[in-house]
Amino acid sequence: MRLLLKVEELLMFCLGLYLFSLLDYSWWWFVGLILAPDIGMLGYLLGNRVGAMSYNLFHHKGLAIVIYFLGIYLSLPLCQLIGIILFSHASMDRIFGYGLKYNSGFKYTHLGEIGNKDE
């Protein structure tokens, strides 16, 4: 099952690459921004609860899709870019086992505990 989920996330990451290719931005923008959503980790400086909330905000695929479609509706390529980067980054993270966070700490995710060898 874990392999199937990773393949699914890989295909979603590829969808993000495809959607990015439809925009009029150089590829270095994608490469340069793909790690930008990790700024949400700074919330952990204020504790686990705030950290989980800020991390999850920057890694929520539903929000990324809303931002992307808002960009289409308003004809704002920058908004589309932001949505694609958020979506692609979340997919990339989930390929590597980094899921949405619980309030109990950074390593506790909806995909299981990060670093837990028993998974």
Rosetta blueprint (number, residue, H / E / L):
1 M L
2 R H
3 L H
4 L H
5 L H
6 K H
7 V H
8 E H
9 E H
10 L H
11 L H
12 M H
13 F H
14 C H
15 L H
16 G H
17 L H
18 Y H
19 L H
20 F H
21 S H
22 L L
23 L L
24 D L
25 Y L
26 S L
27 W H
28 W H
29 W H
30 F H
31 V H
32 G H
33 L H
34 I L
35 L L
36 A H
37 P H
38 D H
39 I H
40 G H
41 M H
42 L H
43 G H
44 Y H
45 L H
46 L H
47 G L
48 N H
49 R H
50 V H
51 G H
52 A H
53 M H
54 S H
55 Y H
56 N H
57 L H
58 F H
59 H L
60 H L
61 K H
62 G H
63 L H
64 A H
65 I H
66 V H
67 I H
68 Y H
69 F H
70 L H
71 G H
72 I H
73 Y H
74 L L
75 S L
76 L L
77 P H
78 L H
79 C H
80 Q H
81 L H
82 I H
83 G H
84 I H
85 I H
86 L H
87 F H
88 S H
89 H H
90 A H
91 S H
92 M H
93 D H
94 R H
95 I H
96 F L
97 G L
98 Y L
99 G L
100 L L
101 K E
102 Y E
103 N L
104 S L
105 G E
106 F E
107 K E
108 Y E
109 T E
110 H L
111 L L
112 G E
113 E E
114 I L
115 G L
116 N L
117 K L
118 D L
119 E L
